[in-house]
Amino acid sequence: MSAQNAAVDSLSALRQWYDGHRPSPDEEPNTYVICAGLAILERTRDAFPLSRSE
């Protein structure tokens, strides 16, 4: 998988996750949901570092 494909796939997954936490289609998710998602991503990055080749 190329870096570009990985970025596109990651962005798509993030968009689906974000949209899944909307209270309704025209409302943004609560701030705590986004903060929790970012905290999990940072912990995962630290626990499972990847090189560019992976």
N, C-alpha and C positions, 0 to 999 in steps of 0.2 A: 504494500500500500504506500503510495507516495505521500509526502507531507501535505500536499494540497488536498488529496482525497481524505486524509485523516482530519484536516481542519474542517472540511465541508461536513463530514460525518459527525464530528464533535459539535459543530455549531447547530446542526440539525437536531441532535439529541438534546442539547441545551435548550433550544427553542421549544421542543416538545415538552420538556420538563417544566420550563417556565410557564408555558400556556396551560399546563395541567394544574397549576396552582392558582389560577385566576378564579376569584369568587363568581364572576360572570364574564361573558365574552368581552364586555366593554370596560372592565375594571382591572387594574393592576394587582398582582399578588401582594400580600402583606410583606412589609419590609423584612420581618424576621425569617420568612421563608427563603428569601434571597441570601440573607446573611448566613443562614445555616448551610445552604448549598455551597456558598463560597468557602466556608470553613471546612466542609467535607472535602472539597476539591484540593485545598491547600494541604490538608493532612494526608490525603491520598498521594499527592505529588511528593511529599516528604518521605512517606513510607515506601513508596514504589517508584523510585526515580527511573526514568527511561532516557535512553540516549536517542539522538536523532535517527539512528539506523533502525531502531525498534518502532 
